[in-house]
Amino acid sequence: MTNTTPEPAKKPTPDEATKVLNFVDGVLGSAGHSVDDPEARELLRKQAAGELTGDEARALFRKQQGLD
């Protein structure tokens, strides 16, 4: 019988996380946007580093901005 349990996702290396952030900055920049807020950038960094999920980062951002 084959094990169908997915393996846990590997945490990105610091270099991989930096590449993700550079990609995000490039995509946003090509559309004339940027993320300049230091707290928002830290959430992006943590998400890129695998420290937060997208849902967790979004919830924290909304809380920081007083949206929830």
N, CA, C and O of each residue as an XYZ file, in Angstrom:
272
protein
N       0.836     -1.169      0.000
C       0.000      0.000      0.000
C       0.889      1.243      0.000
O       1.897      1.288      0.705
N       0.522      2.233     -0.777
C       1.287      3.470     -0.894
C       0.877      4.460      0.181
O      -0.309      4.626      0.464
N       1.852      5.110      0.772
C       1.577      6.156      1.753
C       1.106      7.399      1.011
O       1.833      7.921      0.165
N      -0.088      7.878      1.310
C      -0.636      9.049      0.617
C      -0.540     10.323      1.446
O      -1.063     11.365      1.050
N       0.120     10.245      2.585
C       0.284     11.426      3.420
C       1.331     12.332      2.782
O       2.464     11.905      2.560
N       0.963     13.585      2.482
C       1.953     14.481      1.879
C       3.061     14.820      2.854
O       2.838     14.920      4.060
N       4.243     14.994      2.323
C       5.362     15.393      3.168
C       5.197     16.858      3.527
O       4.689     17.641      2.725
N       5.625     17.238      4.731
C       5.523     18.653      5.111
C       6.377     19.514      4.188
O       7.433     19.091      3.719
N       5.905     20.707      3.943
C       6.648     21.633      3.088
C       7.976     21.984      3.753
O       8.056     22.161      4.968
N       9.011     22.081      2.928
C      10.313     22.472      3.453
C      10.361     23.990      3.588
O       9.841     24.720      2.745
N      10.993     24.449      4.663
C      11.165     25.883      4.845
C      12.164     26.392      3.820
O      13.194     25.759      3.586
N      11.866     27.533      3.207
C      12.821     28.089      2.245
C      14.117     28.504      2.947
O      14.114     28.858      4.126
N      15.197     28.453      2.215
C      16.462     28.965      2.734
C      16.379     30.496      2.746
O      15.520     31.065      2.073
N      17.250     31.166      3.491
C      17.247     32.641      3.462
C      17.427     33.184      2.040
O      16.829     34.200      1.684
N      18.243     32.514      1.235
C      18.455     32.951     -0.144
C      17.165     32.819     -0.963
O      16.831     33.703     -1.752
N      16.448     31.715     -0.770
C      15.181     31.516     -1.479
C      14.147     32.556     -1.054
O      13.400     33.071     -1.885
N      14.107     32.862      0.248
C      13.170     33.876      0.747
C      13.491     35.242      0.144
O      12.580     35.989     -0.212
N      14.767     35.571      0.026
C      15.174     36.838     -0.585
C      14.747     36.890     -2.045
O      14.288     37.926     -2.525
N      14.898     35.779     -2.748
C      14.476     35.729     -4.150
C      12.972     35.938     -4.278
O      12.516     36.620     -5.196
N      12.200     35.358     -3.366
C      10.748     35.551     -3.383
C      10.414     37.025     -3.167
O       9.585     37.584     -3.884
N      11.053     37.654     -2.182
C      10.793     39.070     -1.926
C      11.190     39.934     -3.117
O      10.482     40.881     -3.460
N      12.307     39.616     -3.745
C      12.721     40.366     -4.935
C      11.704     40.202     -6.062
O      11.410     41.159     -6.778
N      11.172     39.000     -6.220
C      10.146     38.747     -7.232
C       8.890     39.568     -6.938
O       8.341     40.217     -7.828
N       8.442     39.531     -5.681
C       7.260     40.300     -5.282
C       7.483     41.789     -5.548
O       6.613     42.462     -6.101
N       8.642     42.295     -5.155
C       8.948     43.708     -5.399
C       8.935     44.026     -6.892
O       8.448     45.080     -7.300
N       9.466     43.118     -7.705
C       9.490     43.336     -9.150
C       8.107     43.342     -9.762
O       7.792     44.198    -10.588
N       7.281     42.394     -9.361
C       5.918     42.324     -9.889
C       5.133     43.565     -9.485
O       4.476     44.188    -10.318
N       5.201     43.920     -8.211
C       4.484     45.113     -7.756
C       5.027     46.362     -8.441
O       4.260     47.225     -8.868
N       6.348     46.456     -8.545
C       6.967     47.613     -9.179
C       6.577     47.757    -10.636
O       6.399     48.875    -11.120
N       6.440     46.644    -11.346
C       6.066     46.707    -12.764
C       4.650     47.245    -12.932
O       4.292     47.737    -14.002
N       3.843     47.151    -11.874
C       2.480     47.682    -11.917
C       2.400     49.057    -11.243
O       1.315     49.617    -11.084
N       3.560     49.592    -10.852
C       3.588     50.906    -10.233
C       3.238     50.899     -8.744
O       2.846     51.927     -8.191
N       3.381     49.743     -8.100
C       3.053     49.627     -6.682
C       4.290     49.237     -5.887
O       5.285     48.773     -6.444
N       4.210     49.436     -4.573
C       5.283     48.984     -3.691
C       4.717     48.791     -2.291
O       3.656     49.316     -1.956
N       5.441     48.033     -1.484
C       5.094     47.861     -0.078
C       6.180     48.577      0.704
O       7.304     48.086      0.817
N       5.836     49.746      1.244
C       6.817     50.570      1.941
C       6.680     50.533      3.456
O       7.614     50.895      4.172
N       5.527     50.100      3.950
C       5.297     50.042      5.386
C       6.208     48.986      6.007
O       6.165     47.825      5.600
N       7.039     49.370      6.991
C       7.984     48.409      7.582
C       7.305     47.184      8.205
O       7.828     46.075      8.103
N       6.158     47.371      8.841
C       5.471     46.235      9.452
C       4.937     45.293      8.374
O       5.001     44.073      8.529
N       4.416     45.848      7.292
C       3.915     45.020      6.192
C       5.070     44.276      5.523
O       4.930     43.107      5.161
N       6.206     44.947      5.357
C       7.375     44.291      4.748
C       7.865     43.140      5.622
O       8.287     42.103      5.109
N       7.809     43.322      6.933
C       8.238     42.255      7.837
C       7.302     41.054      7.727
O       7.755     39.911      7.780
N       6.009     41.302      7.575
C       5.073     40.200      7.374
C       5.370     39.473      6.065
O       5.322     38.244      6.013
N       5.677     40.228      5.005
C       6.051     39.611      3.731
C       7.302     38.759      3.884
O       7.387     37.652      3.352
N       8.277     39.298      4.624
C       9.528     38.559      4.832
C       9.258     37.259      5.570
O       9.785     36.207      5.207
N       8.426     37.338      6.618
C       8.111     36.138      7.397
C       7.351     35.119      6.556
O       7.563     33.914      6.689
N       6.471     35.603      5.698
C       5.740     34.677      4.827
C       6.697     34.021      3.836
O       6.636     32.811      3.619
N       7.579     34.815      3.235
C       8.539     34.278      2.266
C       9.489     33.271      2.923
O       9.936     32.319      2.282
N       9.790     33.491      4.207
C      10.704     32.596      4.933
C       9.998     31.365      5.482
O      10.637     30.507      6.092
N       8.691     31.267      5.274
C       7.950     30.114      5.758
C       7.612     30.183      7.235
O       7.243     29.175      7.836
N       7.736     31.368      7.828
C       7.419     31.542      9.241
C       5.934     31.796      9.462
O       5.417     31.555     10.553
N       5.248     32.279      8.436
C       3.805     32.539      8.480
C       3.175     32.016      7.201
O       3.811     32.007      6.147
N       1.938     31.586      7.293
C       1.193     31.263      6.077
C       0.641     32.573      5.509
O       0.673     33.610      6.170
N       0.145     32.510      4.300
C      -0.481     33.689      3.712
C      -1.670     34.155      4.526
O      -1.862     35.355      4.723
N      -2.472     33.209      5.001
C      -3.636     33.558      5.827
C      -3.215     34.227      7.126
O      -3.834     35.199      7.559
N      -2.162     33.708      7.747
C      -1.681     34.311      8.996
C      -1.146     35.720      8.758
O      -1.429     36.632      9.534
N      -0.381     35.899      7.698
C       0.173     37.220      7.384
C      -0.950     38.213      7.105
O      -0.913     39.350      7.575
N      -1.946     37.780      6.340
C      -3.076     38.649      6.011
C      -3.833     39.055      7.279
O      -4.182     40.224      7.445
N      -4.087     38.099      8.166
C      -4.814     38.387      9.409
C      -4.028     39.359     10.295
O      -4.604     40.283     10.868
N      -2.724     39.150     10.404
C      -1.896     40.054     11.202
C      -1.867     41.455     10.598
O      -1.927     42.448     11.323
N      -1.776     41.535      9.280
C      -1.767     42.839      8.614
C      -3.076     43.572      8.884
O      -3.072     44.752      9.234
N      -4.191     42.874      8.721
C      -5.499     43.500      8.949
C      -5.616     43.989     10.394
O      -6.172     45.056     10.654
N      -5.086     43.196     11.330
C      -5.119     43.604     12.739
C      -4.249     44.829     12.961
O      -4.665     45.764     13.645
N      -3.035     44.841     12.390
C      -2.119     45.977     12.535
C      -2.726     47.265     11.973
O      -2.495     48.354     12.499
N      -3.497     47.126     10.909
C      -4.070     48.290     10.246
C      -5.428     48.684     10.833
O      -6.046     49.644     10.373
N      -5.893     47.951     11.843
C      -7.157     48.249     12.478
C      -8.357     47.911     11.594
O      -9.419     48.519     11.722
N      -8.182     46.949     10.707
C      -9.260     46.582      9.789
C     -10.132     45.465     10.341
O     -11.197     45.191      9.786
N      -9.718     44.827     11.396
C     -10.511     43.764     12.041
C     -10.699     44.072     13.501
O     -11.338     43.301     14.218
